[in-house]
Amino acid sequence: MATKSFAKEDKNLGDVSIISARSANYSDIDLSFDIKTSGDVYKKTHAAAVKQAVKNLIMTNFYEKPFEPFFGGDISGLLFELVGDDISDEARENIISAIEYYEPRAKIIDVVVNGQPERNSISARIEFQVVNTEEIVILETAISRLR
């Protein structure tokens, strides 16, 4: 059975079969901006495009997007708050609300956030289903504060 080839960071998507039922085709520019031999840039499609969009959404801080002050997950902004048990809960709620409001192509299954105050970082594991498909995508990321 043939499989699709995704970008390097999409490790868990490499074994997706080409044969699947889709009613919508999702595509986006690959933000690595690698160039094909034809001179064009690569594009991400289907689950890889949605995964990239979700990652960019949660990595965006509040007030970074003009005219939409509450766009994004504001995760790195939480790293500058006082350390407490509620940071992980607040980060989880920010991620869920951002995805539900700004990314209609993803249906959240589970979000797990672990705060690591001694390392000034937050790690998140987001599991979601791509809408109109049966594909389940797991996005794992860690955000740390630079000193």
N, C-alpha and C positions, 0 to 999 in steps of 0.2 A: 504494500500500500504506500503510495506517495505521501510525503509530508511537506508542509510549508516551511520555509526558512525565514526566521524572524531575526531581529537584531540581537546583538550579543547579550544585552541586559535582560532579554526576555527568555530566560533560561527555562522556565516552566511552560513555555508555549511552543517549544520546538517539536513536539511530537503530535501536534494537532493534525488530524487527517484532512486532506483536501476535500473529501466528500463530506458535506454537512448541509443541513437545511438552513438557508438564510433567506430572510425577506428584505434585509437592508445591507448595503455595503458601506462600511465605515472606513474612511481613509484620512490620513493626515501626513504632513511632512515629517520625516525623521529628523529630530532635533540634533542628531550628531552631525548632520550636514555632510555625510560622506558622499562622494561624487561617483556616479556610474561612469563607465568608459564612454558612454554617449555624451557626457557632460551635464546630464541632468542629476538632480539629487534623488536619493532613495525616498520612498514614502512608506509609511506604515499603514497596514490595512487591518480591518476587522478587530480582533481582540487586542492586538498590539497597539493599534491607534487609541482605543479606549483606555488601555493601561497607561499609555503615555499621557493622555489627557488627565486622568485621575491623579497621577503622580505630580504633574505640573500644578494642578488645582490645589492639592494639599500642601505643596511647597511654597505657595504664594502667601505672603503675609497680608493682613488687612492694610488698607490704604496704599497698596502698591499699584492697583489698577485705577486709572483715572475715572472718576464719576461713578465708581462702584466701590465704596469704602469697605464693605464687608465681604468682598470677593476673596475666596481662598480659605485655607485651613488655619492660618496664623500659628503654625506649630513652632517655628523658630522664634516667634515673638513670645511664646510662653516660656522659652528657656531663660528669659531675662526676668521672670517673675520670681518672687520668693519661693523657695522650695517647700513643698507640702504634698500631702497625699492627694489633694484634689487636682494637681496639674495633669495627671494621667487621665482623670475623668473629664476634665475640661478639654483636653486635646482630643479625646475620643468623641465627645459631643461636637466639637468643631469639625472634625473629619466627616462625621455622619451628616451633619446639616449641610456642609459644603457640597458633598456628593449628591445628596438628595435634591438640593436646590439648583446646582449649576451643571450637573452631568446627567442628563436624562438617559444616556445610553448604558448606564451602570445601575444595577439593582444590588444593594448591599446585602450580603449574607452575614458577615461577621467582621468586627473591628476589634483588634486587641492592641492596646497601647501600654508600653512599659516605660516609666520614667526612671532615669538613672541619674539622680542628682549629683553623685560623686564624680561622674564623668561628664556632667553638663550636656546630657543628650537624652533624646526620646526616641524609642524605636516603635514602629507601627507595623502591624500585619493586617492588611485589608483584603478580605475575600469578597468578591462580587461576581455576579453573573452579567454577561453582556446581554442586553435586552434584545429580544427577537432571535436569540440563539440559545444553544444549550451549553455554551462554553463558560466554565468557571475559571476565573483568573485570581491568582494570589499575588499581591504586591507587598513586598517587604522592603521597608526603608528605615533608615536611621538618620536623625537630624541632630547635629551637635553644634554647640556654640563655639565660635572662634574667640580666642582670648586676645 
